[in-house]
């Protein structure tokens, strides 16, 4: 069977008629629409709990099984829709075994979960009960692929942070990475930061070490923005102010210097920074600083912020600090935050001591002092990379 699933296309005409902002996905095989997965994705695309990005990822994961089915000899006389009506658990075991050599455990597990959701949908009234509950491959509700091992969050020390920032050749990039480490924001949340979200220091008493930061948070229901408050230290806030006073930021062609909707961080072209740019900048800086890129990612800096709070003077005891981490990082459940109970021995010793705590404010000030890069210290024009 020749399979022509080269891409997932959107039925934009249907969207405009419905007045919706959702994407309708259509699979093509042998020049024909593959009906069942298209109907399922159309169905979930209008459910609030599924964001457009999630539906797109589901389409990608399901396409992997369809591609495999198109190459299975026993199904070569059937259409893909017909094959989906009769596929067995044994077939799925073979698909997973073959993909196991190509994919990581977490990726494979995620793909199987999507397939399970789809096949379970085929048993519903909405799907027309094209499969019965008795013959679905997941009637026992058990997944076939092995559960991936939980990865412990990585502890990022102040020394490693200083080493990493030295690998950035521009202050704007150093400032952004410092914000990630100081606040624990996700890179998508930093990309959404606007001037209006920053605290106005003059509205607060003198001498404060920390200020509230308004965050247009990710991970909301159905991909919606989930607003929350984070914490930003005064040295990092001062670093942002210094960046905003630079000619690079002040004279951006797309916003005035005092526009409240102006992004806190801009790309080299004066546009809002993108998560992809942030990842690329960090990987390059880590290589320059001779740091294993497997040890660092923008999300690792978020973990570093969590550990920084757990070892700081903030909170009365460890459990108080754990609750603070949950609130500041925007975790819906304390269960998510509890991954930080798996702490390196050296850090655990600090957490278990009432006498030994670090000064988070002092750490931020130390990083700022050690890594601030004035314009005269730039060794490259931003956007023109030196290895």
N, C-alpha and C positions, 0 to 999 in steps of 0.2 A: 504493500500500500504506500503510495507516495503521499507524504505528509507535508503540507505547505503552511505550517504554523510558524511564520516568520516573525510575527508581531501581534500585538493586541491593539485593535483599533477602536476608536470611539464613534458611536452613533450620535454625532452632535446635533443632527436635525431633531431627533426625538427629545433631546435635552431642552432645546430652545422651545419646543412646543409645550413641554411640560412646565417650563419656567423654573427648572431645577438647575442646580450647580453640581450635580453628580455626573460621574462618567459611566457610560454604558459600554461594556466590553463585548467584543465580538471575535470569536476564534474562527479561523478559516482552515479547512483541510480539504484537499482535492477540489478546491474552488467552491465548496459549500460551507455554510455556517454550521458549526458544531453546536447543536441546539441546547443540550442539557447544561453544560458549563456556562454558556451565555445566559441562560435563564436564571441560574443560581446567582451569578455575579450581578446581574441586573436587580435581582431581588434584594440582596444584601446591600447594594449600593444606596438604597433608599432608607436603610435602617440607621438611625442616629448614632448607634454605637460603633459603626464602621466608618472610619474616615476614608477619604479618597485615596490616600497613600496606602492604607491597609488593604482596600479592595484591589488596588493595583498590584500589591505584593501577593495577594491571594491568586490573582490571575497568573502571575509569573510562576508561582509554585505549582499551580494546577497544570500549567502548560508543560511542565517537566514530565508529568505522568502521561499526558496525551502524546508527547513526542515518543516516549518509550513504547506506549501501546501501538503506535504506528509501525513499530519495527518488530512486534511480536508475531511469530509465524502463525500461531493458532488463531489469531484474530484477523488475519490478512483478508479474509472474505467478508468481514463485517465492517460496517461503518463505525466510526469512533463512538457515536452515540449508542449504537447497539453493544459495542464492547463494554461501555460503562454500565450497561444494564446487567451484565453477566460476570464482570470481573470478580475474581475470587480472592480470598485471603492469601492463598498460595501464590497467586499472580503478584500481589502486592509484596509478598516476601521476596520474590525474585527481583522485583523492581528495586526494593530497598537494598538488597544484597549487592546488586550491580552498582547502585549509586554510592554505596558505602565507601568504595575505593576512590571516589571522586570528590565527595563532600565531607565537610566536618560534621561531627555528631549533632551540633546545635542546628545547623542548616538542614540536615536530613530530617531531624525531628520536626522542625517547623513545616517542612513540606508535607510530611505525613499527616500532621495535624490538620492542614488545609484539606487534604484528600479525605480525611475522616469526616470533617464537617460537610463536605460536598456529598459524599456517599450517604451520610445520615439524612441530608436534605432530600435525597431521592426517595426516601421512604415516607415523606410527608404528603399531606393532602395538597399542598401548594404545588408540589412537583408532579402530582398525579399518581403518587404511589407506584412509580415505575419499578421500584424494588420493594420487597417485603421485609419486615423486620427480621424474619427468620433466616433470610439468605444474605443479609448485609455482611460484609467482611468484618464489621465492628460490632456484631451483636453482643459480644462479651465486654465491649467498651474498652478493650485493652489495645494499646498501641504496639506495633511490631518493633520499631526502631528502639535502640537503647537510649535511655535518658542521658543527656550530656552531663558531665560532671560540672558541679558548680565551681565557677572560678572565683577565687578569693580576690577582693578588691585590693589594688596595689597601693601601698603607702608611699607617698611622695614627700621626701624630706625637703626642708628649706634649702639645704645645700644642693640637692638635685634640681630644685626649681631655679636657683641662681645659675647653675651650670646650663640648664636648658635655655633660659632667657638670653644668655650670652651668645647662643647660636642664632638668635634673630638679629638681622642687620638694620632693622628700623624700629624706632620707638613705638609707633602705632601698633605694630605686631607684638612687641614686648608687653605693652600696656594691656592689650586684649587677653593675652595668655595669663597675665597676672590677675586680671579680673576673674577669669575662669577658676583659678586656684583659690582666690580670696573668697568668692561668693558661692562657688559650687553650682553655678548656672550651667545648663546644657548649652551646647553651641547654638542650637536653634533659638534659644531664649536670649542669648547675647546678641544674635543677629536681629532680634526684634526690639532690642532696647532703643528707646528714643530719649531725647533730652528731657522731656517732661517726666520720665520715669526716675530721673536722678534726684536725690534729695537736695533741697536748698539749704546749705549749711547755715545761712543767716537766720533760718527759721527755728534753729535749735540752740540750746544753751552752749556757751563756749566750753571747749575742752572735751567734747564727746569723742570717744575712740571709735564708735561704730554708729552707722546710720541705717535706717530702713531703706530698702531699694524695691521699687515696684517692678514686678516681673509679669510679663505676659507669658504664662507658663505653658509648656508642652504637656502631653500625656492627658489632656482633658478628654472627657467622654465624647466619642464620635469625632475625635480630632479637633474638638473645640478648644479655644484658648482658656486656660485655667489660671486666673489671676491669683497671685500670692505676694507675700512680702519676703524678701531675702535680706541678708545683712551684708553691708560693705564697710570695710575699715576706712578710717579717714586718710591714711597714706595712699590707698588705692584710689580713693575719690580725688585726692589732690593730684595724683598722676593723670587721671582722666582729664581734669581741668587744665593741666599743663599741655596735654595733647590737643585739647580743644582750642588752645591759644596759639597753636602752630599755624603757619601759613597753609600747610597742606589741608588742615581741617577747616579753618576759617573761610578760606576762599574757594571752597568747593563750588562748582558751577551750578549745582542743582538745588542748593538750599542756602538760605541766608544763615549767618553765624548764630542768630538767636532763635531760629525756627524751632518751636517745641517738638515738631514732628521729625526733626532731623535725626537720623540714626546716630547713636553714640559712636559707632565705628564705621568707617567708610573704606571701600575698596580703593585700589590704586586709581581707578577711573572716577572716583567720587560717588560711586553708587553704594547702596547698602552692602555690607560684607556678607558673603555666603558661607554656609557651613563647609562646603567643599574647599573654599579658599583657606579656611581656618585649619582644616586637616592637613592640607598641603603645606602650609606655612610651618606647622608644628613638626611634621615629618622631616622637612628640610632642616629646621633648626636642630632637631635631635641628632641628625647625621653630622651636622657641623660640630655639634658639641660632643660627638663621639658617645652618644647614648643609644643603647639598643632601642630601635623603634617599637619593638614588641613590648617594651616596658612602659611606653608613654603613648597616650592618645588624648584628645580633648576630654574624653570621659574619665580617663585616669586622673586628670586634674580635678574633676568633680569629686572623685574618691579622696584625693588629697585634701580637699576642703573639708570633707566629712571628718577625716582623721585629725585635721587641724583643730576642729571644734572639740572633738572628744578628748584631746590632750591639752585643751586650753583652760583658761580661768573661767570661761563661761559655764554657767550651771553649777548647782550645788554638789552634785555627785554624778557618777557615770550614767545612771538611768535618766537623770534630768538632762544631761547632755545628749543622750540618745534621742530623747523626745524633741530636743531642740534641732537636731540634725534632720529628723523627720519633717518638722515644720519648715525649716529653711530650704531644704532641698526639694520640697514638694512631693514627698512620698505619700501616697494615698493610705498605705497600710504600714504600721510599725514593723510588720514582717519583712518588708523590703529593707528597712533601715537596719534590721538585725544582721544583715550580712557583714556589718562592721564590727560585730562581736568576734569575728575571726581576725584577730589583730596580731601583728608580729610581736614576738616576745619582748623586745625592747620597749615597744610602745605600751604593751600590756602592763609592764612594770610601772609606767607612769600613770596609767589609768587607775591602777589599784592603790596608788599612793595619794593620800590627802595632802601631802606636803610638796610633791613634785608636779608642778603644772607649768605649761608654757604660756607665754604672753602672746596671744594671736596678733594683737596690735603691734607688738614689738617685732614679730616675724614679718609682718607686712612692711613695716618701716625699714627693716634690714634688707629685704628683697628690693624695695624701691631704691634705697641708697646704693646698693651694689650693682644695679642693672639699668638705672636710668640712662638713656642714650640721647644726648642732645643732637640737634641737626648737624652740627659740625663733626659729630662722631660717626655719622652714617658712612658706611664703606661701599654702598651701592645705591643707585637710584631705585626707588621702590618699583617693583614690577620687572626689574632686570636682575635676574638671579646670578649671583656669584657662588660657585660651589665651595 
